[in-house]
Amino acid sequence: MRLTFYGVRGSIPTPGKDFVRYGGNTACVHVATDDGTDIIFDAGTGIRQLGNVLIKKTTPIHLLLTHNHWDHIQGFPFFAPIYQKDREIKITPGQTTLPEHDQILRQMQGSVFPVPSSALLSDIQITPLPDETENWTIGSAAISRLPMNHPGKGSAYAIVADNIKVVYMTDNELYPPYQKETDFLSFVDFARDADLIIHDAQYMLTDMPAKSGWGHSVAEEAVKLAMACNAKRLALYSHDPERTDDDIDAVVAHCHRFIDAAESPLDMMAASEGLSLNFA
């Protein structure tokens, strides 16, 4: 399995000289399994560059959406394979409160985008799954999902393929002030023994309580989750648009002190655009 980060920023793209090392594109992660299956988490602005890679292939593309907030779908109209004749694009919507399963296409309608979705040449298949569906397969990969804590709800995902487990939990508030969709211990069970957890870490404790209820976790909570479920590696994700490269470095250093104090073997980093991980 090979995993590549194409977008790691939360809320809104952040261009500029202070956002180069970690990147300014919004959420998009690509997983390529050994059998050639292409699975994408989210379609933020990072998916545009991924499209320039996948346009060279003709095999189906599987897109798993967490939810429909703009920073998770706004790159889709610029994803080159959707203009490729007969290319299969198989989309699984997130478990959102409102059943707007085709919102990723409706964003291209009316006065807000020049090319309507009806003009696309690809074979786009949107398949909403019943909320009670927790497990299914894509190629050789076993997929599972869990409702996440975020305004409007959404889905966290786990992929198990090639003897590797990757968990993607972004825009997830582990301790929300509103009614939880999923509690902390259920997230621990879901991500237990993961080789990699990609988890929302948009905030720090110093951002609270002002941003409590906004649907994101503080970095220390993501570390606590990863240690609790015995994960091998944690990638802090969904970086706040106000946080510069140097600011993210400081978050990483702070979290390493937290891990060292717990004497944990957890390998932790901040996700960065263009970073690829190969799993043996």
C-alpha positions as CSV (number, residue, x, y, z in Angstrom):
1,M,0.0,0.0,0.0
2,R,1.1,3.5,-0.8
3,L,-0.6,6.6,0.7
4,T,0.0,10.2,-0.5
5,F,-1.3,13.4,1.0
6,Y,-2.5,15.9,-1.6
7,G,-4.3,18.3,0.7
8,V,-3.9,18.7,4.5
9,R,-5.4,22.1,5.3
10,G,-8.7,22.7,7.0
11,S,-11.5,25.1,6.2
12,I,-10.1,27.1,3.3
13,P,-7.0,27.0,1.0
14,T,-4.0,28.9,2.3
15,P,-1.5,30.1,-0.3
16,G,1.5,32.1,0.5
17,K,5.2,31.9,1.6
18,D,4.3,31.0,5.2
19,F,2.4,27.9,4.1
20,V,4.8,26.1,1.7
21,R,6.3,23.3,3.7
22,Y,3.0,21.8,4.9
23,G,0.9,23.0,2.0
24,G,-2.2,25.0,1.6
25,N,-4.6,22.7,-0.3
26,T,-7.7,21.3,1.5
27,A,-8.5,17.7,2.3
28,C,-7.5,15.0,-0.1
29,V,-5.6,11.7,0.5
30,H,-4.9,9.0,-2.0
31,V,-4.4,5.3,-1.2
32,A,-3.1,2.9,-3.8
33,T,-3.3,-0.8,-2.9
34,D,-1.1,-3.5,-4.2
35,D,-3.8,-4.8,-6.6
36,G,-3.9,-1.4,-8.3
37,T,-7.1,-0.1,-6.7
38,D,-7.2,3.7,-6.3
39,I,-9.1,5.0,-3.2
40,I,-9.4,8.7,-2.4
41,F,-10.5,10.3,0.9
42,D,-12.2,13.6,0.2
43,A,-12.2,16.0,-2.7
44,G,-10.8,19.2,-1.4
45,T,-8.5,21.4,-3.6
46,G,-5.7,18.8,-3.3
47,I,-7.6,16.5,-5.6
48,R,-6.7,18.7,-8.6
49,Q,-3.1,17.7,-8.5
50,L,-4.0,14.1,-7.9
51,G,-6.2,14.2,-11.0
52,N,-3.1,15.0,-13.1
53,V,-1.7,11.7,-11.9
54,L,-4.8,9.5,-12.2
55,I,-5.7,10.9,-15.7
56,K,-2.9,8.6,-17.0
57,K,-4.9,5.5,-16.0
58,T,-8.3,4.2,-17.1
59,T,-9.2,2.0,-14.1
60,P,-12.1,2.9,-11.7
61,I,-11.6,5.6,-9.0
62,H,-13.2,5.2,-5.6
63,L,-13.9,8.4,-3.7
64,L,-14.9,8.2,-0.1
65,L,-16.4,11.5,1.2
66,T,-16.4,12.4,4.9
67,H,-19.1,15.1,4.4
68,N,-20.1,17.9,2.1
69,H,-18.5,21.0,3.6
70,W,-16.8,23.1,0.9
71,D,-13.2,22.3,1.9
72,H,-14.0,18.6,1.3
73,I,-15.7,18.8,-2.1
74,Q,-14.5,22.1,-3.7
75,G,-11.7,20.5,-5.8
76,F,-13.9,18.0,-7.6
77,P,-14.9,20.3,-10.5
78,F,-11.1,20.6,-11.3
79,F,-10.4,16.8,-11.0
80,A,-9.3,15.9,-14.5
81,P,-10.7,12.3,-14.6
82,I,-14.3,13.5,-14.4
83,Y,-13.8,14.9,-18.0
84,Q,-12.3,11.6,-19.2
85,K,-14.8,9.7,-21.4
86,D,-16.4,6.7,-19.7
87,R,-14.0,6.8,-16.7
88,E,-15.7,5.2,-13.7
89,I,-15.8,7.5,-10.7
90,K,-17.5,5.7,-7.8
91,I,-18.5,8.0,-5.0
92,T,-19.5,7.0,-1.5
93,P,-21.1,10.0,0.4
94,G,-20.6,10.6,4.1
95,Q,-23.2,9.9,6.7
96,T,-24.5,13.4,6.8
97,T,-27.5,14.6,8.7
98,L,-29.1,16.0,5.5
99,P,-29.3,13.4,2.8
100,E,-27.6,15.6,0.1
101,H,-25.7,12.8,-1.5
102,D,-25.2,14.6,-4.8
103,Q,-24.0,17.8,-3.3
104,I,-20.6,17.2,-4.9
105,L,-22.3,17.5,-8.3
106,R,-24.8,20.2,-7.4
107,Q,-22.0,22.6,-6.6
108,M,-21.4,22.8,-10.3
109,Q,-24.9,23.9,-11.1
110,G,-26.4,27.3,-11.8
111,S,-24.4,30.5,-11.7
112,V,-21.5,29.2,-9.5
113,F,-19.6,27.1,-12.0
114,P,-19.2,27.3,-15.8
115,V,-19.4,23.6,-16.6
116,P,-22.5,21.8,-15.3
117,S,-22.2,18.2,-14.1
118,S,-24.5,17.1,-16.9
119,A,-21.7,17.9,-19.4
120,L,-19.2,15.6,-17.7
121,L,-18.0,12.7,-19.9
122,S,-17.1,10.3,-17.1
123,D,-19.3,7.6,-15.6
124,I,-20.0,9.1,-12.2
125,Q,-21.8,6.7,-9.8
126,I,-22.9,8.1,-6.4
127,T,-23.9,5.2,-4.1
128,P,-25.3,6.3,-0.7
129,L,-25.1,3.4,1.7
130,P,-27.7,2.9,4.5
131,D,-26.5,4.4,7.8
132,E,-26.3,0.9,9.3
133,T,-23.8,-0.2,6.7
134,E,-20.5,-0.4,8.6
135,N,-18.4,-2.7,6.4
136,W,-17.8,-3.4,2.7
137,T,-15.0,-4.1,0.2
138,I,-13.3,-2.2,-2.6
139,G,-11.1,-4.5,-4.6
140,S,-8.8,-6.2,-2.0
141,A,-9.5,-3.5,0.6
142,A,-11.9,-4.0,3.5
143,I,-13.6,-0.7,4.3
144,S,-15.4,0.3,7.5
145,R,-16.9,3.6,8.7
146,L,-18.1,5.3,11.8
147,P,-20.2,8.4,12.3
148,M,-18.0,11.4,13.4
149,N,-18.7,14.3,15.6
150,H,-19.1,17.4,13.4
151,P,-21.8,19.9,12.6
152,G,-24.0,18.1,10.0
153,K,-22.4,14.8,10.9
154,G,-20.1,12.8,8.6
155,S,-18.0,9.6,8.3
156,A,-14.7,8.4,9.6
157,Y,-13.1,5.6,7.5
158,A,-10.8,2.7,8.0
159,I,-9.1,0.7,5.2
160,V,-7.5,-2.7,5.7
161,A,-5.5,-3.9,2.8
162,D,-2.1,-5.6,2.2
163,N,-2.0,-6.4,5.9
164,I,-2.1,-2.6,6.7
165,K,-4.7,-0.6,8.5
166,V,-5.2,3.1,7.8
167,V,-7.8,5.2,9.6
168,Y,-9.0,8.6,8.3
169,M,-10.8,10.8,10.9
170,T,-10.9,14.4,9.9
171,D,-13.3,17.2,11.0
172,N,-14.0,15.1,14.1
173,E,-14.5,16.7,17.5
174,L,-13.6,14.0,20.1
175,Y,-15.2,16.0,23.0
176,P,-18.0,18.1,21.5
177,P,-20.4,20.2,23.6
178,Y,-23.3,18.9,21.5
179,Q,-24.7,15.4,21.4
180,K,-22.0,12.9,20.3
181,E,-22.5,10.7,17.3
182,T,-19.6,8.5,18.6
183,D,-17.9,8.5,22.0
184,F,-14.1,8.3,22.6
185,L,-14.0,4.6,23.5
186,S,-15.8,3.7,20.3
187,F,-13.3,5.7,18.2
188,V,-10.6,3.8,20.1
189,D,-12.1,0.4,19.2
190,F,-12.5,1.6,15.5
191,A,-8.9,2.6,15.2
192,R,-7.3,-0.1,17.4
193,D,-3.9,-1.2,16.3
194,A,-3.9,1.0,13.2
195,D,-0.6,1.3,11.3
196,L,-1.6,5.0,10.6
197,I,-4.3,7.3,12.0
198,I,-4.9,10.5,10.1
199,H,-6.8,12.7,12.6
200,D,-8.1,16.2,12.8
201,A,-5.8,18.4,14.9
202,Q,-7.0,21.8,13.8
203,Y,-6.9,23.4,17.2
204,M,-4.8,23.7,20.3
205,L,-6.0,24.0,23.9
206,T,-5.3,27.7,23.7
207,D,-8.0,28.0,21.0
208,M,-10.6,26.8,23.6
209,P,-13.3,27.5,24.6
210,A,-13.8,30.0,21.8
211,K,-13.9,27.3,19.1
212,S,-15.6,24.5,21.1
213,G,-18.4,23.1,19.1
214,W,-16.9,24.1,15.7
215,G,-16.3,20.4,14.9
216,H,-12.6,19.9,15.3
217,S,-10.2,18.4,17.8
218,V,-7.2,19.8,19.6
219,A,-3.9,18.2,18.8
220,E,-3.4,16.8,22.3
221,E,-6.7,14.9,22.0
222,A,-5.6,13.3,18.7
223,V,-2.4,12.1,20.4
224,K,-4.4,10.7,23.3
225,L,-6.6,8.8,20.9
226,A,-3.7,7.3,19.0
227,M,-2.0,6.2,22.2
228,A,-5.2,4.7,23.6
229,C,-5.7,2.5,20.5
230,N,-2.1,1.4,20.2
231,A,-1.6,3.0,16.8
232,K,1.9,2.8,15.3
233,R,1.8,6.3,13.7
234,L,-0.3,9.4,13.9
235,A,-0.5,12.2,11.2
236,L,-1.9,15.4,12.6
237,Y,-4.3,16.7,9.9
238,S,-6.7,19.5,8.9
239,H,-4.3,22.3,9.9
240,D,-5.9,25.6,10.8
241,P,-5.7,28.1,8.0
242,E,-4.2,30.6,10.4
243,R,-1.3,28.3,11.3
244,T,1.9,28.9,9.4
245,D,4.6,26.3,8.8
246,D,6.4,27.5,11.9
247,D,3.2,27.3,13.9
248,I,2.7,23.7,12.9
249,D,6.3,22.9,13.8
250,A,5.4,24.3,17.3
251,V,2.3,22.1,17.5
252,V,4.4,19.0,16.5
253,A,7.1,19.9,19.1
254,H,4.4,20.4,21.8
255,C,2.8,17.0,21.0
256,H,6.1,15.2,21.1
257,R,6.6,16.5,24.6
258,F,3.2,15.0,25.4
259,I,4.2,11.7,23.9
260,D,7.6,11.6,25.7
261,A,6.0,12.4,29.0
262,A,3.7,9.3,28.5
263,E,6.7,7.2,27.5
264,S,4.7,6.1,24.4
265,P,6.3,4.5,21.3
266,L,3.9,6.4,19.1
267,D,5.4,7.9,15.9
268,M,3.8,11.3,15.3
269,M,4.1,13.9,12.6
270,A,2.1,16.6,10.9
271,A,0.7,15.6,7.5
272,S,2.3,17.6,4.7
273,E,1.2,18.0,1.1
274,G,3.1,15.7,-1.2
275,L,4.2,13.3,1.5
276,S,4.0,9.7,0.5
277,L,4.2,6.7,2.8
278,N,5.0,3.2,1.7
279,F,3.8,0.4,3.9
280,A,5.8,-2.9,3.7
